[in-house]
Every structure is written in C-alpha cells, then in structure tokens.
C-alpha cells in the first residue's frame, strides 16, 4: 500500500469530553460529523464504545448563544435533556468563561447559569399536563400522570420505590398506546415530604433505567406539587428536592399561577470525568 493510499484509510479522530450530572453521563463534542445518529449508537455503547447515556453536540451561534443537540444511545435525536443541558452549561463555562448564556434546543431556548461546579438551567414552559390517566399494564389498572417538560414524561406514584421493577413496567408504559406515537419517559415517584421526593426513571431512547433524568425530576416535582397541594392554596416560589437513583439530590425551583408553571429551574452538580480522542 502506498503512503497516499494509507492516508486515505487512516481513521479520523474526534476530540471528546465525558461528563456526568447526578449520575447521567454524556459524551460532549463540539464538532459535527456526517452521521451523528450512527456516531451516537457507536460511542454510547458501554462495551465497544466510550459508554454513556447520550451524545451531546455544542455549537456556538453568536455572542452568548449556543446550539445544543442531544442524541440517545439508540441513535434517535431528543428534543431536550435536563442533565445534558447542565453538562453543556458547565462545558461552555469552562471553554468560553461565561457564567450566563442561552442554549438553543429543539424544545426552545434555555437560559443557563454556572457557579463553580453547580449548573442551573431554566426549563422551557411545561405543557400538556394531564392527571390520573387510567391505563392497563399486564391486566393491572394503573393511574399515571403526564406532562411535557421538554420531552414527554409519565409520572407514577408508588410506595416501596426500591422494590419497583422500573425496567419492565417502565418499558410497557413507555410503549403504551396511550402515549403513541412519541412514546414517553416513565418516572416512578415516592413522596417523602411535601417538598422532597425520590425518583427512578426509565428513559425513552436509552431504553433502560438511568441513574438520573433531569427532565424527569422536573416532571416528577411539578406533578407532585399538584397532587400534594390538591384542593389547597398552592404556595409561590416553590423548591422541590429530588433524590435520584445515583443518591444525588437535584433542586427544582418554580412558580405556579393561574394553573400554569413559570420560571422552572433545574439545579445540580456537574463534573468532567475525562477527555480523549475517539477513532471514527
């Protein structure tokens, strides 16, 4: 083989940063490639790739505006990812030395703030809230709640959260005809106090339970707020704490007025795990 032919067959390399937010791990790149869907399937693979819950692409638009794209391990592109957005916020802070800026997602523009290792993002307005939806799973009737916090979420209240078969039940709800054609993420929630919950999430696109889900924690917090304060005067400037499967606690801040949620923020720690090169 000639030197010219060898150069043609040499592998291309992509620089990446692996990050984690409350147990959700992501691969971050700032250079687009021809087929991001295929790349996501390869790099997210735990055995033969780098291993992660998703691939994140960050692109600078102008001034303090950046475009975020999120790809699931199955190659599908998601509208939004809460913990992924917090990772990208931390990444932008380190690379561009910015503390406040905007992330443009398929679910809308998200304001981001970073203070040391804590990243806080303002979520897009929650929508399509539905309470007490009746569905049947394995001949068992369930009451689930639904809300779109950038991506669709079905919220199920349980007792004995640790003993729930989140993968099996979550998969059945995720593909239930009630939530077609988009499908839904599924959050199992145990209420510890009026402003403290524990959450386990089966994620659409990952097709498994993850250690945490940012949009899921937000969805669970908002639905819990509506259920706990049902038929009562609902407080303003509320803060909900949510314990994830990783045991880390996320904070959700929000206002509620005229049957709508406003100023919804998600806050938690972020860290960089490693940096490297991936052979494409």
C-alpha atoms as one frame of an Amber mdcrd trajectory, in Angstrom:
protein
   0.000   0.000   0.000   1.378   3.399  -0.951   1.658   6.241   1.562  -1.133
   8.082  -0.275  -3.446   5.055  -0.017  -2.579   4.585   3.640  -3.501   8.186
   4.435  -6.870   7.671   2.739  -7.673   4.727   5.022  -6.435   6.327   8.252
  -9.120   6.710  10.896 -10.479  10.164  11.653 -10.328  11.278  15.253 -12.846
  13.314  17.223 -11.923  15.007  20.467 -14.478  14.358  23.196 -15.174  15.221
  26.821 -17.047  12.793  29.041 -19.178  14.462  31.717 -21.596  13.412  34.420
 -24.514  15.199  36.077 -26.150  13.418  39.010 -25.332  10.004  37.569 -26.304
  10.830  33.962 -23.143  10.521  31.852 -22.664  12.146  28.457 -20.109  12.406
  25.678 -19.663  16.023  24.580 -18.248  17.045  21.189 -18.035  20.489  19.597
 -17.527  19.357  16.012 -20.329  17.969  13.881 -19.835  14.855  11.733 -21.715
  13.478   8.745 -23.886  10.968  10.622 -24.422  11.914  14.254 -27.130   9.274
  14.642 -24.723   6.478  13.781 -21.944   8.039  15.856 -24.225   8.157  18.897
 -25.016   4.456  18.605 -21.311   3.622  18.479 -19.871   5.915  21.142 -22.662
   5.369  23.688 -22.188   1.586  23.647 -20.902   0.513  27.078 -18.788  -2.421
  25.859 -17.421  -1.396  22.466 -17.671   2.410  22.658 -16.911   5.082  25.221
 -20.141   4.387  27.078 -22.763   6.986  28.047 -26.448   7.855  28.326 -26.191
  10.189  25.350 -24.100  12.154  22.854 -24.174  15.951  23.108 -23.139  18.367
  20.363 -22.473  22.009  21.254 -22.137  24.671  18.556 -21.576  28.381  19.104
 -24.113  30.581  17.312 -23.106  34.116  18.315 -22.354  36.145  21.417 -23.822
  34.247  24.390 -25.901  31.821  22.339 -25.118  28.148  21.702 -26.965  25.345
  19.917 -27.429  22.046  21.758 -28.251  18.719  20.109 -28.788  15.519  22.093
 -28.659  12.006  20.641 -29.794   8.919  22.541 -27.856   5.618  22.588 -30.318
   4.204  20.032 -29.372   6.986  17.611 -32.591   8.979  17.928 -32.397  12.720
  18.495 -34.177  14.040  21.585 -35.852  17.407  21.908 -34.244  18.196  25.235
 -32.262  16.718  28.123 -32.111  18.433  31.510 -28.909  16.902  32.849 -27.381
  17.032  29.384 -28.106  20.762  29.219 -26.478  21.201  32.617 -23.379  19.366
  31.362 -23.188  21.612  28.311 -23.659  24.666  30.525 -20.634  23.585  32.561
 -18.687  22.850  29.345 -19.422  26.315  27.900 -18.485  27.926  31.216 -15.067
  26.242  31.179 -14.322  26.786  27.482 -15.664  30.319  26.995 -15.504  31.636
  30.582 -19.203  32.555  30.574 -21.453  32.355  33.633 -24.756  33.268  31.939
 -25.791  32.315  28.396 -28.501  30.650  26.282 -28.744  27.105  24.945 -30.920
  26.669  21.848 -32.670  23.272  21.834 -35.473  21.653  19.855 -37.678  22.319
  22.908 -36.879  26.036  22.940 -34.237  28.416  24.269 -32.865  27.580  27.708
 -31.149  30.076  29.964 -28.117  28.675  31.767 -26.172  29.810  34.836 -22.999
  28.285  36.247 -21.382  28.859  39.630 -18.274  26.738  40.201 -19.422  23.091
  39.823 -23.151  23.867  40.040 -25.092  24.293  36.789 -28.617  25.713  36.765
 -30.899  25.822  33.712 -34.256  27.457  33.091 -36.555  24.886  31.520 -38.947
  25.527  28.651 -42.561  26.040  29.758 -44.127  22.711  30.824 -47.191  21.770
  28.779 -49.899  19.166  28.180 -50.343  18.334  31.857 -52.855  15.504  32.472
 -53.580  13.956  35.857 -54.906  10.497  36.752 -54.834   8.842  33.333 -56.163
   5.268  33.506 -54.143   2.615  31.689 -53.838  -1.157  31.950 -50.495  -2.959
  32.247 -50.425  -6.775  32.447 -54.124  -6.816  33.401 -53.397  -4.346  36.187
 -55.067  -0.937  36.220 -52.764   1.998  36.890 -53.201   5.724  37.378 -50.458
   7.718  35.689 -49.905  11.430  35.210 -48.460  13.116  32.149 -46.525  16.314
  31.488 -44.147  17.534  28.791 -41.063  19.198  30.310 -39.236  19.476  27.002
 -39.776  15.754  26.430 -42.817  13.638  27.411 -42.987  12.090  30.885 -45.455
   9.735  32.550 -45.302  10.016  36.350 -46.382   7.103  38.550 -46.635   7.406
  42.333 -45.526   4.325  44.252 -44.713   3.042  47.720 -41.567   0.992  48.194
 -39.682   2.669  45.341 -36.610   0.474  45.702 -38.591  -2.707  45.038 -40.263
  -1.489  41.821 -39.365  -3.296  38.577 -38.673   0.017  36.856 -37.281  -1.504
  33.655 -40.107  -3.954  32.920 -43.014  -1.721  33.972 -41.336   1.372  32.565
 -40.891  -0.226  29.149 -44.566  -1.205  28.982 -45.749   2.282  29.863 -43.186
   3.841  27.523 -44.723   1.960  24.551 -48.348   2.072  25.736 -50.843   3.035
  23.024 -51.978   5.956  25.172 -48.652   7.708  24.543 -48.177   6.924  20.861
 -46.679   7.977  18.524 -43.954   9.757  20.523 -43.826   7.338  23.428 -42.883
   8.611  26.863 -40.255   8.542  29.575 -41.539   6.981  32.790 -40.873   8.290
  36.312 -41.622   6.315  39.468 -42.019   8.652  42.419 -42.190   8.162  46.174
 -43.191  11.205  48.211 -41.046  11.657  51.309 -42.374  15.092  52.258 -44.305
  17.908  50.603 -41.051  19.251  49.146 -38.876  16.109  48.996 -39.312  13.148
  46.649 -37.330  10.137  45.442 -37.362   9.356  41.711 -36.420   6.460  39.409
 -36.681   6.933  35.641 -36.952   4.683  32.601 -35.681   6.766  29.690 -37.009
   6.664  26.164 -34.139   6.349  23.684 -31.837   4.843  26.292 -34.466   2.094
  26.691 -33.367   1.401  30.223 -33.366   2.884  33.693 -30.734   5.582  34.224
 -29.162   6.862  37.421 -30.908  10.203  36.956 -33.026  12.175  34.489 -33.211
  15.969  34.661 -36.462  16.462  32.745 -37.864  13.501  34.700 -37.012  15.087
  38.041 -38.694  18.293  36.872 -41.789  16.416  35.665 -41.983  14.459  38.930
 -41.587  17.622  41.012 -44.332  19.522  39.181 -46.810  16.640  39.253 -46.080
  16.004  42.947 -46.709  19.677  43.672 -50.133  19.472  42.013 -51.065  16.287
  43.874 -49.763  17.302  47.319 -51.440  20.680  47.221 -54.608  19.455  45.515
 -57.643  21.485  46.630 -55.337  23.668  48.726 -53.819  27.095  48.282 -50.667
  26.495  46.285 -47.554  28.338  47.527 -45.398  30.515  45.266 -41.629  30.370
  44.698 -41.575  26.666  45.496 -38.475  24.472  45.802 -38.681  20.700  45.410
 -35.756  18.426  46.243 -35.500  15.152  44.363 -33.270  12.217  45.274 -32.165
  10.282  42.194 -31.076   6.652  41.863 -27.469   7.885  41.994 -28.373   9.222
  45.509 -27.542  12.780  44.396 -30.206  15.384  45.086 -31.393  17.815  42.435
 -33.327  21.012  43.149 -36.282  22.243  41.110 -37.442  25.859  41.515 -40.729
  27.116  40.089 -43.712  29.459  40.374 -47.340  28.450  39.894 -50.131  30.849
  38.941 -53.443  30.556  37.079 -52.982  26.804  36.678 -49.618  27.241  34.947
 -45.978  26.768  35.892 -43.476  29.575  35.394 -39.759  30.158  35.986 -38.922
  26.461  36.210 -35.242  25.911  37.030 -33.214  22.723  37.498 -30.038  22.839
  39.591 -27.326  20.343  40.491 -23.636  19.476  40.400 -21.685  18.640  37.241
 -18.184  17.287  36.710 -15.817  16.288  33.917 -14.791  12.622  34.025 -12.200
  12.528  31.267 -11.115  13.840  27.860  -9.797  11.909  24.891  -9.887  11.041
  21.201 -12.378   8.712  19.542 -11.495   6.944  16.296 -14.314   7.307  13.764
